[in-house]
Amino acid sequence: PGSENGGSKSDKLISFVDFAPTVLALCGIDAPPYMQGHNFLDQKNKREWVYGARDRVDEVFDCSRSIRNNRWLYIRNYHPFLGWNQPSVFSDLGEIRNEITNFSINTGTLFSSEQNHYTSPERATIEFYDCLADPDNTHNLALGKLSPTQQVSLEKAQQAFKRIRKKTRDVGCLPEGVMADLVNKNGESIADLARNGKLKLDQIWDVADSVGRDTESALNFLKSADPSISFWIINALKASLPSDKNNDEAFRYVTQTAHVEASIEAAAWLAGESRYSEKAIQVLINELENPNWAVALRACRAIELLGLQAKQAAAPMKKLYSLNRHKRGDAALFLAFSSGAFLDKLGEETEAWDFTPKH
């Protein structure tokens, strides 16, 4: 207020993490050293790159990362077998989202490539956009032959991506159940564990980077005792071309591994195949009662997405829904979202969600 720069505009690149330091600066308070952002109103502070992250939202699991500068946007999707428009109870209550979903499922209309990019059940492992020539980001350059300029720009973006991911100690490569176990075991926050070098983030991200790109390199870590590495090995197998060898390896995880979230990922994948289906779905059912709610939610979501293929899970999903539908807290809400969505697919009776503000 009262500044001579009031009402001015800027085309600087700004990250969400910059808002807290900026507000503190406006209040005359220095940002604490652990904050990664900076005061974007200070003309000395300019970003060359902005790093972005997308992880679980409510009951919807995801892991996607991005980086962009003034021209180029690079996106790395670590779950390419999941689309951008995953079913989501709260989001699907919105009129526009609901209309898009219903239209894509029920009309049989042929969509344009731009529409398919959003509604498809899968997505590209790598997306790369020229934000000047393609401001709406509808033409994924990574799907075609790159010009020399584009190739150099892609490589620079990938280098900056890994550099900033390391600098910020991005812990998104850790499944949430693993995070909870690490916090309980060590008595420190996950941020402190990362800051103190107690996590193998570089190695885990290296395995995650093999998803959709280099499955063989992931298999070099098959004997790892790290549950996060096991998790990403399964996802690398899942994102690779189908093969009985990969399926058998995943089945070994279901039956032998003590790494529960890797087992859930493998079971979710194999449940769609008749020779594995019954045992795989039972693995998911067993984990619905896991005391670590993030693990239970992962199993619940896997059953939800299987839909009618997982009819044998109807009774335990009804029990889970009944236990959580009116319980307070995020964990209960997300479990009720997912179990209720599954029951809806089976034609079972559920209560409609209503988030209209009560006066």
C-alpha positions as a printed NumPy array, in Angstrom:
array([[  0.   ,   0.   ,   0.   ],
       [  1.262,   3.448,  -0.902],
       [  4.06 ,   2.011,  -3.053],
       [  4.887,   3.821,  -6.266],
       [  4.842,   0.395,  -7.959],
       [  1.268,  -0.369,  -6.934],
       [ -0.826,  -1.782,  -9.786],
       [  2.209,  -2.586, -11.911],
       [  2.56 ,  -5.857, -13.819],
       [  5.483,  -8.215, -14.214],
       [  6.213, -11.151, -16.501],
       [  8.709, -12.682, -14.068],
       [  8.522, -16.4  , -13.445],
       [  7.045, -16.971,  -9.991],
       [  6.741, -20.187,  -8.005],
       [  4.099, -20.843,  -5.362],
       [  6.891, -21.131,  -2.777],
       [  7.679, -17.441,  -3.435],
       [  4.431, -16.196,  -1.893],
       [  5.313, -16.765,   1.774],
       [  8.695, -14.939,   1.586],
       [  7.027, -12.12 ,  -0.344],
       [  4.271, -11.637,   2.245],
       [  6.858, -11.731,   5.03 ],
       [  8.905,  -9.083,   3.204],
       [  5.825,  -6.857,   2.913],
       [  5.516,  -7.166,   6.704],
       [  9.18 ,  -6.282,   7.175],
       [ 10.132,  -9.799,   8.276],
       [ 13.052, -11.792,   6.888],
       [ 12.162, -15.217,   5.51 ],
       [ 13.61 , -18.114,   7.546],
       [ 16.48 , -19.945,   5.83 ],
       [ 14.507, -23.17 ,   5.341],
       [ 12.092, -21.459,   2.927],
       [ 12.951, -22.246,  -0.691],
       [ 11.203, -19.25 ,  -2.236],
       [ 12.183, -15.601,  -2.44 ],
       [ 10.526, -12.185,  -2.435],
       [  9.365, -11.782,  -6.023],
       [  8.77 ,  -8.049,  -5.531],
       [ 12.511,  -7.552,  -5.123],
       [ 13.828,  -6.779,  -8.605],
       [ 17.087,  -8.562,  -7.825],
       [ 15.248, -11.867,  -7.494],
       [ 14.612, -13.47 , -10.854],
       [ 14.021, -17.117, -11.619],
       [ 15.395, -18.832, -14.694],
       [ 13.314, -21.943, -14.01 ],
       [ 10.17 , -22.783, -12.036],
       [  9.858, -26.322, -10.666],
       [  6.393, -27.839, -10.314],
       [  4.958, -30.904,  -8.584],
       [  1.723, -32.869,  -8.683],
       [  1.113, -35.623,  -6.127],
       [ -1.901, -37.203,  -4.454],
       [ -5.03 , -35.031,  -4.307],
       [ -7.684, -36.419,  -1.958],
       [ -8.09 , -40.08 ,  -2.986],
       [ -6.354, -39.634,  -6.36 ],
       [ -2.742, -40.827,  -6.449],
       [ -0.281, -39.272,  -8.875],
       [  3.349, -38.281,  -9.284],
       [  4.269, -35.762, -11.941],
       [  6.986, -33.12 , -12.04 ],
       [  7.636, -30.158, -14.32 ],
       [ 10.057, -27.369, -15.024],
       [  9.71 , -24.332, -17.25 ],
       [ 11.504, -21.171, -18.209],
       [ 10.284, -18.247, -20.295],
       [  9.853, -20.484, -23.328],
       [ 10.005, -24.21 , -22.625],
       [  7.87 , -26.472, -20.426],
       [  9.101, -29.971, -19.567],
       [  6.802, -32.45 , -17.773],
       [  7.836, -35.863, -16.435],
       [  4.927, -38.212, -15.677],
       [  5.891, -41.024, -13.311],
       [  2.52 , -42.789, -13.617],
       [  1.972, -42.689, -17.392],
       [ -0.663, -45.424, -17.1  ],
       [ -2.914, -42.908, -15.307],
       [ -4.522, -40.039, -17.217],
       [ -4.871, -36.363, -16.341],
       [ -8.625, -36.802, -15.858],
       [ -8.682, -39.5  , -13.187],
       [-12.033, -39.986, -11.436],
       [-12.19 , -37.835,  -8.324],
       [-15.269, -37.564,  -6.117],
       [-14.926, -33.926,  -5.099],
       [-13.715, -32.676,  -8.502],
       [-16.427, -34.6  , -10.322],
       [-19.073, -32.731,  -8.334],
       [-18.079, -29.639, -10.318],
       [-20.318, -28.94 , -13.296],
       [-17.586, -28.521, -15.922],
       [-15.534, -31.511, -14.803],
       [-18.652, -33.666, -14.532],
       [-19.761, -32.662, -18.029],
       [-16.341, -33.44 , -19.549],
       [-16.21 , -36.844, -17.876],
       [-19.756, -37.844, -18.806],
       [-19.332, -36.609, -22.369],
       [-16.113, -38.576, -22.859],
       [-17.635, -41.779, -21.449],
       [-21.191, -41.723, -22.759],
       [-21.371, -40.015, -26.143],
       [-18.979, -42.058, -28.273],
       [-17.914, -38.8  , -29.915],
       [-14.475, -38.778, -31.512],
       [-12.375, -36.26 , -29.633],
       [ -9.644, -34.095, -31.057],
       [ -6.049, -34.884, -30.095],
       [ -6.135, -31.931, -27.668],
       [ -9.264, -33.274, -25.963],
       [ -7.86 , -36.792, -25.849],
       [ -4.743, -35.476, -24.148],
       [ -6.892, -34.609, -21.117],
       [ -9.515, -37.377, -21.176],
       [ -7.304, -40.322, -22.147],
       [ -6.773, -42.994, -19.445],
       [ -3.025, -42.766, -20.124],
       [ -0.502, -40.024, -20.882],
       [  2.955, -39.593, -22.298],
       [  5.917, -40.27 , -20.023],
       [  7.524, -37.028, -21.202],
       [  5.798, -33.859, -22.356],
       [  7.709, -30.937, -23.85 ],
       [  6.105, -27.709, -25.035],
       [  7.184, -24.477, -26.711],
       [  5.172, -21.987, -24.659],
       [  5.743, -19.167, -27.149],
       [  4.625, -21.039, -30.263],
       [  2.093, -23.173, -28.351],
       [  0.843, -21.205, -25.318],
       [ -1.999, -23.661, -24.667],
       [  0.47 , -26.576, -24.479],
       [ -1.457, -28.81 , -26.88 ],
       [  1.408, -29.989, -29.115],
       [  3.73 , -32.341, -27.248],
       [  7.038, -31.994, -29.072],
       [  8.424, -35.081, -27.323],
       [  6.119, -37.278, -29.411],
       [  7.79 , -36.257, -32.676],
       [ 11.196, -35.54 , -34.147],
       [ 12.796, -32.549, -32.493],
       [ 14.629, -29.807, -34.334],
       [ 18.245, -29.187, -33.228],
       [ 17.096, -26.161, -31.2  ],
       [ 14.324, -28.141, -29.551],
       [ 16.675, -31.02 , -28.748],
       [ 19.202, -28.732, -27.073],
       [ 16.415, -26.986, -25.163],
       [ 14.982, -30.309, -23.988],
       [ 18.376, -31.436, -22.701],
       [ 18.882, -28.142, -20.866],
       [ 15.451, -28.468, -19.279],
       [ 16.172, -32.035, -18.172],
       [ 19.491, -30.987, -16.653],
       [ 17.869, -28.092, -14.781],
       [ 15.052, -30.401, -13.708],
       [ 17.402, -32.862, -12.003],
       [ 19.521, -30.081, -10.537],
       [ 16.564, -28.335,  -8.882],
       [ 14.953, -31.606,  -7.831],
       [ 18.153, -32.44 ,  -5.949],
       [ 18.627, -28.937,  -4.524],
       [ 15.085, -28.799,  -3.136],
       [ 15.342, -32.335,  -1.726],
       [ 12.08 , -33.371,  -3.397],
       [ 10.683, -36.265,  -1.321],
       [  7.85 , -37.055,  -3.733],
       [  9.59 , -40.276,  -4.759],
       [  8.676, -41.737,  -1.359],
       [  5.233, -43.386,  -1.128],
       [  3.252, -41.786,   1.693],
       [  3.132, -44.999,   3.707],
       [  6.922, -45.164,   3.6  ],
       [  7.117, -41.53 ,   4.71 ],
       [  4.903, -42.257,   7.713],
       [  7.001, -45.269,   8.694],
       [ 10.232, -43.264,   8.428],
       [  8.836, -40.448,  10.565],
       [  7.597, -42.875,  13.227],
       [ 10.857, -44.815,  13.241],
       [ 13.206, -41.821,  13.413],
       [ 11.147, -39.31 ,  15.348],
       [ 11.933, -36.587,  12.798],
       [  9.872, -34.893,  10.095],
       [ 10.376, -36.089,   6.547],
       [ 11.838, -32.661,   5.686],
       [ 14.412, -32.975,   8.463],
       [ 15.315, -36.507,   7.402],
       [ 15.929, -35.215,   3.875],
       [ 17.841, -32.159,   5.11 ],
       [ 20.071, -34.356,   7.271],
       [ 20.903, -36.702,   4.407],
       [ 19.159, -39.717,   5.931],
       [ 17.177, -40.555,   2.782],
       [ 18.486, -42.099,  -0.451],
       [ 16.609, -39.593,  -2.583],
       [ 19.079, -39.568,  -5.495],
       [ 19.019, -43.338,  -5.858],
       [ 15.247, -43.577,  -5.485],
       [ 14.681, -40.86 ,  -8.109],
       [ 17.106, -42.66 , -10.434],
       [ 14.904, -45.749, -10.283],
       [ 11.747, -43.646, -10.672],
       [ 13.306, -42.044, -13.754],
       [ 13.358, -45.476, -15.392],
       [  9.543, -45.58 , -15.492],
       [  8.445, -45.561, -19.113],
       [ 12.029, -45.175, -20.298],
       [ 14.495, -47.865, -19.197],
       [ 12.979, -50.818, -17.365],
       [ 16.217, -52.809, -17.48 ],
       [ 18.04 , -50.251, -15.355],
       [ 15.304, -50.523, -12.717],
       [ 15.751, -54.302, -12.597],
       [ 19.337, -53.794, -11.449],
       [ 17.851, -52.88 ,  -8.059],
       [ 15.67 , -55.963,  -7.645],
       [ 17.515, -57.04 ,  -4.501],
       [ 17.231, -53.617,  -2.852],
       [ 15.859, -53.58 ,   0.688],
       [ 14.467, -50.065,   0.199],
       [ 10.63 , -50.111,  -0.021],
       [ 10.558, -46.967,  -2.182],
       [ 12.881, -48.547,  -4.738],
       [ 10.669, -51.655,  -4.797],
       [  7.677, -49.38 ,  -5.403],
       [  9.295, -47.783,  -8.444],
       [ 10.545, -51.095,  -9.843],
       [  6.931, -52.262,  -9.999],
       [  5.869, -49.036, -11.683],
       [  8.692, -49.386, -14.211],
       [  7.505, -52.907, -15.03 ],
       [  3.915, -51.688, -15.21 ],
       [  4.795, -48.888, -17.651],
       [  6.868, -51.163, -19.919],
       [  5.61 , -53.208, -22.845],
       [  3.513, -56.168, -21.633],
       [  5.387, -59.424, -21.171],
       [  4.909, -62.615, -19.181],
       [  8.366, -62.104, -17.689],
       [  7.384, -58.716, -16.267],
       [  4.071, -60.081, -14.994],
       [  5.804, -62.974, -13.259],
       [  8.265, -60.577, -11.639],
       [  5.392, -58.443, -10.403],
       [  3.627, -61.543,  -9.069],
       [  6.768, -62.361,  -7.092],
       [  6.408, -58.99 ,  -5.395],
       [  2.781, -59.71 ,  -4.548],
       [  3.599, -63.049,  -2.937],
       [  7.034, -62.459,  -1.413],
       [  7.862, -58.824,  -0.723],
       [  7.456, -57.267,   2.694],
       [  7.231, -53.863,   1.002],
       [  3.513, -53.347,   1.188],
       [  3.068, -50.422,  -1.231],
       [  5.083, -52.214,  -3.895],
       [  2.858, -55.245,  -3.314],
       [ -0.266, -53.085,  -3.687],
       [  1.009, -51.586,  -6.942],
       [  1.776, -55.051,  -8.289],
       [ -1.581, -56.44 ,  -7.166],
       [ -3.464, -53.519,  -8.727],
       [ -1.716, -54.218, -12.02 ],
       [ -2.119, -58.01 , -12.011],
       [ -5.72 , -58.08 , -10.788],
       [ -6.87 , -57.508, -14.345],
       [ -5.334, -60.813, -15.498],
       [ -7.331, -63.976, -14.843],
       [ -4.436, -66.167, -13.704],
       [ -3.448, -63.672, -10.999],
       [ -6.756, -61.962, -10.314],
       [ -8.127, -63.727,  -7.23 ],
       [ -4.879, -63.646,  -5.25 ],
       [ -4.05 , -60.091,  -6.316],
       [ -7.446, -58.739,  -5.267],
       [ -7.156, -60.54 ,  -1.932],
       [ -3.851, -58.745,  -1.336],
       [ -5.671, -55.438,  -1.848],
       [ -8.544, -56.482,   0.439],
       [ -6.116, -57.426,   3.207],
       [ -4.518, -53.981,   3.131],
       [ -7.841, -52.161,   3.569],
       [ -7.337, -52.671,   7.313],
       [ -3.746, -51.461,   7.343],
       [ -3.337, -49.078,  10.325],
       [ -1.308, -46.748,   8.101],
       [ -4.188, -44.921,   6.425],
       [ -2.108, -43.897,   3.383],
       [ -1.451, -47.578,   2.673],
       [ -5.118, -48.486,   3.189],
       [ -6.111, -45.673,   0.828],
       [ -3.733, -46.909,  -1.874],
       [ -5.314, -50.371,  -1.675],
       [ -8.81 , -48.884,  -1.61 ],
       [ -8.127, -46.711,  -4.653],
       [ -6.747, -49.705,  -6.56 ],
       [ -9.97 , -51.627,  -5.89 ],
       [-12.046, -48.593,  -6.879],
       [-10.299, -48.307, -10.241],
       [-10.701, -52.047, -10.876],
       [-14.447, -51.587, -10.506],
       [-16.5  , -54.635, -11.478],
       [-13.341, -56.707, -11.836],
       [-13.016, -56.55 ,  -8.05 ],
       [-16.564, -57.558,  -7.082],
       [-15.163, -59.946,  -4.477],
       [-14.136, -56.844,  -2.507],
       [-17.724, -55.622,  -2.128],
       [-18.22 , -56.671,   1.508],
       [-14.929, -55.263,   2.905],
       [-15.406, -52.055,   0.895],
       [-18.914, -51.687,   2.366],
       [-17.42 , -52.09 ,   5.82 ],
       [-14.719, -49.499,   5.096],
       [-17.299, -47.06 ,   3.725],
       [-19.572, -47.518,   6.747],
       [-16.675, -46.951,   9.158],
       [-15.524, -43.728,   7.5  ],
       [-18.534, -42.039,   5.876],
       [-19.353, -39.879,   8.91 ],
       [-16.004, -39.899,  10.662],
       [-14.079, -36.621,  10.844],
       [-10.64 , -36.061,   9.346],
       [ -8.954, -36.214,   5.956],
       [ -8.076, -39.909,   6.146],
       [-11.701, -40.919,   6.747],
       [-12.959, -38.546,   4.053],
       [-10.631, -39.894,   1.365],
       [-11.326, -43.527,   2.294],
       [-15.065, -42.807,   2.129],
       [-14.652, -41.038,  -1.217],
       [-12.895, -44.012,  -2.775],
       [-14.863, -46.87 ,  -1.211],
       [-18.134, -45.059,  -1.968],
       [-17.146, -44.545,  -5.609],
       [-16.457, -48.276,  -5.898],
       [-19.81 , -49.155,  -4.352],
       [-21.542, -46.774,  -6.761],
       [-20.051, -48.758,  -9.652],
       [-21.57 , -51.909,  -8.179],
       [-24.978, -50.268,  -7.859],
       [-24.836, -50.329,  -4.058],
       [-26.572, -47.671,  -1.993],
       [-24.42 , -44.747,  -0.829],
       [-25.09 , -41.257,   0.502],
       [-24.698, -38.355,  -1.898],
       [-21.935, -35.873,  -1.084],
       [-22.98 , -32.287,  -0.452],
       [-20.353, -29.645,   0.272],
       [-22.719, -26.691,  -0.04 ],
       [-21.938, -24.179,   2.737],
       [-24.48 , -24.44 ,   5.55 ],
       [-25.833, -21.14 ,   6.886]])
